C-alpha cells in the first residue's frame, strides 16, 4: 500500500471522487461541510490534463448539485448510485428531481416503486413502531419524523406510508437504535441491498444502485478500461468502488476497513488530501 503515488504508478483516464469525508472538509453540521478553492483548482488541473472527473455521492441532488456545479464534472452519481447523470451540462435541478428520464439516455434512474417502499416501511414499523425511517423520491423525503434533526435544508413530508405519491423511489432511509439493528437486518427483504452511511443511516437500495455498479457504468459509457480509473473514498459504502477501480485511494481519515482495502492512502479530507494526490499525480 502506497501513501501517495505519482504518475509513474500508471496513467489515468477517469477519477471518481466521493464528497463527504473525502473531498469535502468537515463542518459542525451537515450543511457546513465545504469544498475548498484548492480542491477546485486541483480538479480543474486534472481535467485540463485530459483526465475525466466524476463525483459519486450518497447525497441527493439538492445538497450535492451546488457543490458539483463548482467542479469540472464529466458525470455525477447521486444517491449512492440510484441516479446517474452522464452529461451534467444538460441537467438542471428541475430535470434531476422530476422523476423523468430524457429520451437521449443521459440520465439513468435505478430505484423501485414507491408502493413497494411503503410496504417495506409499514412492515418494519409493525416490528419497531418507534423506528425513524422514510422514503427518498425526487428529492423529497417522505418520513415519519422531522428530518431537520439531521438536515436543516432538505425538503420533507410527514407520512404514515399510506399517502406517498406514485413514482420511482431512490432509497429507504432508516435511523435505527443500536438494539434494533440485528433484528432489523433480518427483516430486510431480499430484493433490497443495505448500506450504512457514516455508521448512522441505513439505506435500502435497489441492488444495482451502488457506487461500484455506477463506476462500471461510467467507465463503459466513456469507453475507459477500469484499470485506467481511480476512485477515492472514506466510508464503508465506498469499499466496493475502490476495489473495482484500477487504483483505490482512501483518505487518511477513512474508516479502518476502507484503509485496509485501499491501494493507496492520501492525506485526510481536512488537509485537502484528494487535491494533493491530484497535484502529485500531475507533477
N, C-alpha and C positions, 0 to 999 in steps of 0.2 A: 504494500500500500504506500503510495507516494503522497506526501503532504501538499506539494504544489508541483505541477508538471507544465512544462512549456511546450512549444510547438513540435519539439523533437519527438514527443510521445505519439504523434500521428495527426494527420490533417483532419479537420472537421468541416462538415458542410451544414450542420444544424446543431444548435444548442436549445435545450428545453429547460426552463427555469421555474421552480416553484416560487410563490410570493412570500407568504407568511413564514417567518422564521428562517428564510433563505435569502431572498433578495431584499426584503423589507427590513428596516430597523424596527426594533420593538418599541411599544408605547405603553403608557399606563392603561389605556383602554384599546379595544379593537380598532376604533376609529382613529387613534393617534399613531398607529403604525405608519411608517412613511418610507418613501423612496428618496434616495439622495441624488444630487446632481452628479456626483462622482460615478454612481452606478449607471445613470442615464448616459453619461458621456462614454463610459466603457462599452456599454451595449451598442452605442452608435459606431464606435471604432470597430467593434467586431463585425457589425453588419456592413460597414463600409469596406471591410476586408473580404467580403464575399461569403461570410458565414450567416446562414439564415437563423433568425431568432424567434423563439416561441415561448409563451408563458403557459404554464399548466398549474391551475389553482383549484382549490375546493370552494373558493368564493363564488357567489352569484355575480351576475352582470353588474348590479347596482354598486357594489363595493369594489369590484375588480376593474371595471372599464375606465374609471377616472385615472387609475394608475397605469393601465395598459396603454391609454392614449398618449402617455408621455414617453413611451418606449417604441423602438423601431421594429414592431412586431410583424412577422410574416404569417402567424397563426396564433390562435388563442384557444386554450382548453379551459372551460369554465366548469364549475360544479363537479369537480373531480372526474370529469370525462363525460358527463351527461349532455353537455353542449359543446360542440367543436366548431370553431369558425376558421375556415381555411383561407378566408380573404377578408381580413378585418376592415380594410378600407371601404368595403361595400356595406358594412353593417353599422347601423346606428342603434341607439338604445331601444327605440321603439320596435325595430325588427327583432332584435335579440330577445326581447321579452314578450313578443306577440304570440309565441307558440307556433308560428308559421315556419315552413321550410321552403325557401325560394326554389324555383324550377331549375336554376343553374347549379344547384347542389353544393353551394359554398358553405351552407350550414348543415350540420348533422346533429340530430337530437336522438339521444339514447335513453329512453325512460320507460315508463309503464303507465297504465291508465290510472287516472285519479280515483276511479271507482275501486280498483284493486288496492290502491294506497289506503283508502278509507277503511276497507275491510280489515287490512292488517292493523291499522291504528285501533280499531274497535276491539279486535282480538287481543291486542296487548293490554288494552285498558281493562278488559274483563279480568285479567290476571293481576294487573297492577293499577288500580283505579287512580292512584296519585301520580302516575308516570307522566313526566313532561315530554311531549312529543308533538310532531307536526309534519306537514307536507309542504314541500317547496315546489312551486309551479309558476312559471312565467314571472319569476322574481317577486312573488308574493308568498309569504309563509302563512299557511293555514294551521294554527296551533291551538292547543288547549291551555296555553299560558302566555304571559306577557313577555315577548322576546326581547324587550328593551333591557332586561337584566343581562343580556349578552351583547346585543347590537342595538345601539340607540337610534340608528337611522334607517333600518330596514323596514319595509312595508309588511304588515302582518294583519291577519284577521282571526278573531276568536271563533272557534268552531267546536262542535261535538262530533264532527266527522260524518254527519248526515247531510250537510249542506254545502260541501265543497263543489265548485263548478266542474263540469265535464272537461277533460283535457288530458294532456300527457304530462304526468308529474316527473320531476327530475330526481327527487330523492325524498325519503322519510328521515327526519332528524329526531334523535332521542337523546335525552339527558338523564340517564338512569342514576339512581343512588348505588353506591358500591354493593350493597347487599342484594340488589336486584339483578346484577349482571349475569350471573351463572344461569339462572332460570330464563332470563330474557333471551340469551343466546339459543337456548333450547327451543324457544318459541318462534324463532325467525324461520319463515317458510323457505324451502329450497330454491325458489325462483328469485331470491334476493341474495346479494352478497353484502357482508357487513365490513365496514372500515371504520376506524376510530380516529378522529382528528384531535390532536393535542391532548390526548388522554381523557377527553371530556365528552365530546359529541360523537355519538354513534350515527353513522349514515348507512341507510339501507338503500342499495342501488341495484339497477339492472346489472347483471353480472358482466356485461360488456362496457359498462360505464366506469372506467378506471383509467388511471394515468398510463399504465403500461399499454393498454389497448390503444389509447389516444396517441402515444408515441409511435406505435406501429402504423397507425393510420396517417399521421403526419409524414412519416418517412416514405410511406407508399405514395401518398399524394404528391410529394415533392421529388419522388424518384431518387431518394437518398438511401444508400445502404445503412443499416443500423450501426455497422462498425465505424461509420463516419459521423456518428452523433455523440453528444454528451448531454447528460441530464444532471440537474442539481436539485438537492432536496434536504430536508431535515427531519421529516416525520415518518411514522410507520407507513402511511399511505403512499409515500414516495419510493419505498423499497423496490417494488417490482419494476417500476420505471427505471430506477438506477441500474438494476440488474440487466434489463433489456437493452439499455444503451451501450454503445461502444465504450464509453467512459462514464462511469457513475461517480459523481462527486458529491460528497457530504460536506456541509458547513461544519465547522468545529463545534458548534453548539447543538448539533443534531442529537437525536435520540441515540443511545449507545448501540441499539440494534441496526440503525442506519449506518453508523460509523463502521460496524463490523462487516457490512456487505459492500461498502464503497471501495472503488478502485483508488480513489484519491480523496484527500481532505484539504479543503481550503479554509482560510480564516473565517471567523464567526460572522453572522449576519450583521451584527452591530459594528463590525470592523470592515464592512463592505467587502467581505471575503469573495463573493462571486465576481465582483468587478475586478478585484485584484487578480483573480485567476484569469479573467479575460485579458487583462493587460500583460500578465506573464506569458500567456499563450501567444500574444501578438508580438512579444519582444524578440 
